Structures are given as structure tokens and as C-alpha cells.
Amino acid sequence: MTKKRLIKAPLVLVQAQIHFSNLPSLELGTEQELENLHKAMIKLGFVEKIDSEVVEIGFQFKLEGAGDGYGELKQHKSNSKRLVFRGFNKTQSVELIHNRLTIKNTQYRNYDTYSNDIKNILTVFTAHLNDLKNVLIKQASLRYIDVILPCQEKELSDYIDPSLLPFHPSFSAETVGISQSIAKTGENRFMAITTEEVKADVTGFPGRWLPADMLESDQQAVLILNPYLEKYHPTQNYGILSTDHRIDFSEDLKLQTNTIMEQLDSLYTLSSQFFWNVITEGAKQEWEVSH
């Protein structure tokens, strides 16, 4: 893997997520399995066990019975058990629900270290939850969230490729908004690239550091973020860049650590290339590249 990195990186959070077929029990495991899992996670540094819930909202379209030719769109909401393990310094967490495992880190050093953490976590989970050995992998993804904080007399376009930013009409005194594109990067592979230009809040500093869909609803499970603020000029618009690279599995494969790691490695390679290609030379100087 590349050894090039930024000393004062804008990265605030990285997330690996594995989707799989539903576990047979919404309890996620037996009482003994969950106790043993907690003990094993403590050894990995995840000392806090947090019992939480996630609210899932879905929509169902029904056409039958609609004599006027119009269908009916119904929204349904369900609460699912969520098990969260959080690191002692509140910069790492692992979340399990009935069809998804999510591994977050806000103190990212490099991909090699992070991937090793993921490998250890997957090994522990599959060793202690018997049902997890038999589920089928549906999707794996790797997501990076960078917060770009311009210094005085600079704008977001001085840091990243302007084509990623929301459109700025010539008549606009100030522009905020979202720009998003989804690129097909290979067979069953897609990268969702989202850039938000956000206005600072009344304090002159960012009021939100993450995309809306990444905000933690349970205050017990919140992670500490560590954005690089040293050169930020208060009141300036700032940027949130989200790079979400995923692979959808078309074959029926059981959840195995080696399979997941091979796919995450390949997702990382292109995600890293993309990031280095879209940041400017000025950004590299300010954030200080180290080899």
C-alpha cells in the first residue's frame, strides 16, 4: 500500500461497512455468545458495550386495489437492535445490526493499520457469533469523510478540483449546496462522490462535521472527531467531501474474513488514487505531504 500521507490531513472519519443476509435472530446472538464477544472485544481495545437501536425506514408501493389507476406509497418504520462496541478513547467503534457490520475510526493513521484492525474485528465476530458464519455477503464498502477548512483569502476551489463543488452562479454573492456523482468503477463496483459546501454557524465555526446520513442519533455512541482547525479562517464556507466506494456481491459467498479483506483492499486502492488526484498542489503544501 502507498506510504504517502498527509501530516495535517482533512480526514475526520473512515468507515468500513459489510452488508450480509439477515441474521436469524434480532437478538444478534445468545446471551453467552454476546458475553464472550464483549470479552474478546475488550482485548482489542473496545471496552464499552452499548446496547442501542437503529430506526429503519422503508417504502412500499402498492398498485392493486387502486381503481383510479394510481398506486399507493406506504412508509413503514421498524426498530432494530444495535450492538455497539466503542474504544476507550472514543475514536473507534464497531456496530452490529441484523444485516450489517460497521467499523468506524476517527483517528486514522494509514490504511495498513486500519485494515489490520478490521481483520482482527472480523475474526473475533465470526469466532464468537455462530450465525455470522453462515450469512451471505451482499455488499462491502469503504467510505472516507474529509472536512476542508479554508484559510484566510482562500476558497474551497483552492483545495480540491472545482468540478467537485456545487455550481456557483456568476450572480451569486454566496453559494452553499451539494454536488454528487456516482461512478461505475468496475463490475458491480460503484463510487459515490459527494461534496457539500456548508456555511459556518453563528459562532463562525462549522456546526456540522459529517454528512447528514453519518450523524449519530444515540449520544451514548458518539465518536470524538479531530478536525484540523489550525489555519481555518472563521466564518468561511467549508467543505465536506465524502468518497464511498462499494462492491455488490452477485455470487452467494459466505462471510469470510479473507474475502472481505481482499475486496476492501481493492476498494481502497482506487479511493486513494481519486483523493490524491483531486486535491490541489496548494492543498498538499498546506496539509504537508509525508512519504
C-alpha positions as CSV (number, residue, x, y, z in Angstrom):
1,M,0.0,0.0,0.0
2,T,1.1,3.6,-0.6
3,K,3.2,5.2,2.1
4,K,2.4,8.7,1.1
5,R,0.2,10.5,3.6
6,L,-0.8,14.0,4.8
7,I,0.6,15.2,8.2
8,K,-2.3,17.6,8.7
9,A,-4.9,15.6,6.8
10,P,-8.5,16.9,6.5
11,L,-9.8,13.3,7.1
12,V,-12.2,13.1,10.1
13,L,-13.7,9.7,9.7
14,V,-13.3,6.4,7.8
15,Q,-15.9,3.7,7.7
16,A,-15.9,0.1,6.5
17,Q,-19.3,-1.5,6.2
18,I,-20.3,-5.1,5.4
19,H,-23.9,-5.9,4.4
20,F,-25.0,-9.5,4.7
21,S,-28.2,-11.6,4.6
22,N,-30.3,-11.3,7.8
23,L,-29.2,-13.0,11.0
24,P,-32.0,-15.4,12.1
25,S,-32.4,-13.7,15.5
26,L,-32.9,-10.0,16.0
27,E,-31.1,-10.5,19.3
28,L,-27.9,-10.9,17.2
29,G,-26.7,-13.8,19.3
30,T,-27.2,-15.8,22.5
31,E,-26.6,-14.3,25.9
32,Q,-23.4,-16.4,26.3
33,E,-22.2,-15.5,22.8
34,L,-22.6,-11.8,23.4
35,E,-20.8,-12.0,26.7
36,N,-17.9,-13.9,25.2
37,L,-17.8,-11.4,22.3
38,H,-17.6,-8.5,24.7
39,K,-14.7,-10.1,26.5
40,A,-12.9,-10.6,23.2
41,M,-13.6,-7.0,22.1
42,I,-12.1,-5.7,25.3
43,K,-8.9,-7.4,24.4
44,L,-8.9,-5.4,21.1
45,G,-9.4,-2.1,23.0
46,F,-13.2,-1.8,22.6
47,V,-14.0,-1.6,26.3
48,E,-17.5,-0.1,26.1
49,K,-20.5,-2.2,25.2
50,I,-23.5,-0.1,24.3
51,D,-27.0,-1.6,23.7
52,S,-28.7,0.7,21.2
53,E,-31.4,0.8,18.5
54,V,-31.5,1.8,14.9
55,V,-34.6,3.1,13.2
56,E,-35.0,1.8,9.7
57,I,-37.5,3.5,7.3
58,G,-38.7,1.8,4.1
59,F,-41.3,2.4,1.4
60,Q,-43.6,0.0,-0.3
61,F,-45.5,0.7,-3.5
62,K,-48.9,-1.0,-4.0
63,L,-50.8,-0.8,-7.2
64,E,-53.5,-3.4,-6.6
65,G,-56.9,-2.1,-5.5
66,A,-56.3,1.3,-6.9
67,G,-59.2,1.7,-9.3
68,D,-58.2,5.2,-10.3
69,G,-55.0,3.9,-11.8
70,Y,-52.8,5.4,-9.1
71,G,-50.8,3.3,-6.8
72,E,-50.3,3.8,-3.1
73,L,-46.9,4.5,-1.5
74,K,-46.7,3.4,2.1
75,Q,-43.9,4.2,4.5
76,H,-43.0,1.7,7.2
77,K,-40.7,2.1,10.2
78,S,-39.0,-0.5,12.3
79,N,-36.7,-0.5,15.2
80,S,-33.8,-3.0,15.2
81,K,-31.4,-3.9,18.0
82,R,-27.9,-2.4,17.5
83,L,-24.9,-3.6,19.4
84,V,-22.0,-1.0,19.6
85,F,-18.5,-1.5,20.9
86,R,-16.6,1.7,21.4
87,G,-12.9,2.2,22.0
88,F,-11.7,3.7,25.3
89,N,-10.6,6.9,23.6
90,K,-14.0,7.2,21.8
91,T,-12.3,7.3,18.4
92,Q,-13.3,3.8,17.2
93,S,-16.5,1.9,17.2
94,V,-17.9,-1.4,15.8
95,E,-21.7,-1.6,15.2
96,L,-23.7,-4.8,14.6
97,I,-27.3,-4.9,13.5
98,H,-29.2,-7.9,11.9
99,N,-27.8,-7.4,8.4
100,R,-24.8,-5.1,8.7
101,L,-21.4,-4.7,10.4
102,T,-19.9,-1.2,10.6
103,I,-16.4,-0.3,11.7
104,K,-15.6,3.4,12.2
105,N,-12.4,5.2,13.0
106,T,-11.8,8.9,13.7
107,Q,-8.1,8.6,14.4
108,Y,-7.0,7.1,11.1
109,R,-3.2,6.6,10.7
110,N,-3.0,4.7,7.4
111,Y,-4.8,2.0,5.6
112,D,-2.5,-0.8,6.6
113,T,-3.2,-0.2,10.3
114,Y,-6.9,0.2,9.7
115,S,-7.2,-2.9,7.6
116,N,-5.4,-4.9,10.2
117,D,-7.9,-3.6,12.8
118,I,-10.8,-4.7,10.5
119,K,-9.3,-8.1,10.0
120,N,-9.0,-8.7,13.8
121,I,-12.5,-7.5,14.4
122,L,-14.0,-9.7,11.7
123,T,-12.0,-12.7,13.1
124,V,-13.4,-12.1,16.6
125,F,-17.0,-11.6,15.4
126,T,-17.1,-14.7,13.3
127,A,-15.4,-16.7,16.0
128,H,-18.0,-15.8,18.7
129,L,-21.3,-15.4,16.8
130,N,-22.1,-18.8,15.2
131,D,-24.9,-17.4,13.0
132,L,-22.5,-15.0,11.4
133,K,-20.5,-17.9,9.9
134,N,-23.5,-18.8,7.7
135,V,-24.7,-15.5,6.4
136,L,-24.1,-14.4,2.8
137,I,-22.1,-11.3,1.9
138,K,-24.3,-8.7,0.0
139,Q,-22.0,-5.7,-0.1
140,A,-18.8,-4.2,1.2
141,S,-17.9,-0.6,1.2
142,L,-15.1,1.8,2.3
143,R,-16.0,5.5,3.0
144,Y,-13.8,8.4,3.7
145,I,-15.0,11.8,5.1
146,D,-12.8,14.8,4.7
147,V,-13.6,18.3,6.1
148,I,-11.9,21.0,4.1
149,L,-11.4,24.2,6.1
150,P,-10.0,27.1,4.0
151,C,-7.6,29.6,5.5
152,Q,-7.8,33.3,5.0
153,E,-8.1,34.6,1.4
154,K,-8.6,31.0,0.1
155,E,-11.7,29.2,-1.1
156,L,-12.6,25.5,-1.5
157,S,-11.6,25.6,-5.1
158,D,-8.0,26.3,-3.9
159,Y,-8.0,22.9,-2.2
160,I,-10.0,20.5,-4.4
161,D,-10.9,20.2,-8.1
162,P,-13.6,22.9,-8.7
163,S,-15.6,20.4,-10.7
164,L,-16.5,18.6,-7.5
165,L,-18.1,21.7,-5.9
166,P,-21.7,22.8,-6.2
167,F,-22.4,25.1,-9.1
168,H,-21.7,28.8,-8.4
169,P,-23.8,31.1,-10.5
170,S,-22.0,34.3,-11.5
171,F,-24.6,36.5,-9.9
172,S,-24.4,34.7,-6.5
173,A,-22.8,36.5,-3.6
174,E,-22.6,33.3,-1.7
175,T,-23.4,29.7,-2.6
176,V,-24.0,26.6,-0.4
177,G,-25.2,23.2,-1.6
178,I,-24.4,19.6,-2.5
179,S,-22.8,18.1,-5.6
180,Q,-23.0,14.3,-6.1
181,S,-22.0,11.8,-8.7
182,I,-21.9,8.0,-8.9
183,A,-19.1,6.5,-10.9
184,K,-19.0,2.8,-12.0
185,T,-15.5,1.7,-11.3
186,G,-15.8,-2.0,-12.3
187,E,-18.1,-5.0,-12.4
188,N,-20.6,-4.4,-9.6
189,R,-18.4,-1.6,-8.2
190,F,-19.5,2.0,-7.7
191,M,-18.0,5.1,-6.1
192,A,-20.4,7.8,-4.7
193,I,-18.6,11.1,-4.5
194,T,-20.5,13.8,-2.6
195,T,-19.2,17.4,-1.9
196,E,-21.1,19.7,0.4
197,E,-20.3,23.4,0.6
198,V,-21.5,24.5,4.1
199,K,-21.9,27.8,5.8
200,A,-20.3,28.2,9.2
201,D,-22.8,28.6,12.1
202,V,-23.3,31.7,14.3
203,T,-20.1,31.0,16.2
204,G,-18.1,31.4,12.9
205,F,-17.1,27.7,13.1
206,P,-18.6,24.6,11.5
207,G,-21.7,23.4,13.1
208,R,-21.7,20.0,11.4
209,W,-18.7,17.9,10.6
210,L,-20.3,14.9,8.9
211,P,-22.8,14.3,6.1
212,A,-26.4,14.1,7.4
213,D,-26.6,10.3,7.0
214,M,-23.5,9.8,9.1
215,L,-24.7,11.7,12.2
216,E,-25.0,9.5,15.3
217,S,-28.5,9.6,16.8
218,D,-27.5,7.9,20.1
219,Q,-25.4,10.2,22.2
220,Q,-24.0,7.2,24.1
221,A,-22.3,6.0,20.9
222,V,-20.9,9.3,19.6
223,L,-17.3,9.3,18.5
224,I,-14.8,12.2,19.0
225,L,-13.7,13.9,15.9
226,N,-10.4,15.7,15.5
227,P,-10.5,18.1,12.5
228,Y,-7.5,20.2,11.6
229,L,-8.5,23.7,12.6
230,E,-5.2,25.5,12.9
231,K,-5.4,27.6,9.7
232,Y,-9.2,27.8,9.3
233,H,-10.4,31.4,8.9
234,P,-13.7,31.6,10.9
235,T,-17.0,32.4,9.1
236,Q,-15.7,31.0,5.7
237,N,-17.7,28.3,3.9
238,Y,-16.2,24.9,4.4
239,G,-16.4,21.6,2.6
240,I,-17.4,18.1,3.4
241,L,-16.1,15.5,0.9
242,S,-17.5,12.0,1.1
243,T,-15.9,9.2,-1.0
244,D,-18.0,6.0,-0.7
245,H,-16.6,3.1,-2.7
246,R,-18.6,-0.2,-2.7
247,I,-18.8,-3.6,-4.3
248,D,-22.1,-5.5,-4.6
249,F,-21.7,-9.3,-4.5
250,S,-23.6,-11.2,-7.2
251,E,-22.4,-14.6,-6.1
252,D,-23.5,-16.4,-2.9
253,L,-20.4,-16.2,-0.7
254,K,-20.3,-16.8,3.0
255,L,-18.9,-14.1,5.2
256,Q,-15.2,-14.9,5.4
257,T,-12.5,-12.6,6.6
258,N,-10.1,-13.1,3.7
259,T,-12.8,-12.5,1.1
260,I,-13.8,-9.2,2.8
261,M,-10.3,-8.0,3.1
262,E,-9.4,-8.7,-0.5
263,Q,-12.3,-6.6,-1.6
264,L,-11.7,-3.7,0.8
265,D,-8.0,-3.6,-0.3
266,S,-9.1,-3.1,-3.9
267,L,-11.7,-0.5,-3.0
268,Y,-9.0,1.4,-1.0
269,T,-6.6,1.5,-3.9
270,L,-8.9,3.4,-6.3
271,S,-10.3,5.6,-3.4
272,S,-6.8,6.7,-2.5
273,Q,-5.9,7.4,-6.2
274,F,-9.0,9.5,-6.5
275,F,-8.3,11.6,-3.4
276,W,-4.7,12.4,-4.5
277,N,-5.8,13.3,-8.0
278,V,-8.5,15.8,-6.9
279,I,-6.6,17.8,-4.2
280,T,-4.5,20.7,-5.5
281,E,-0.8,21.3,-5.1
282,G,-1.6,24.2,-2.7
283,A,-3.6,21.8,-0.5
284,K,-0.8,19.3,-0.5
285,Q,1.6,22.1,0.7
286,E,-0.8,23.3,3.4
287,W,-1.6,19.7,4.6
288,E,2.1,18.7,4.4
289,V,2.8,15.5,2.4
290,S,5.0,12.9,4.0
291,H,6.5,9.9,2.2
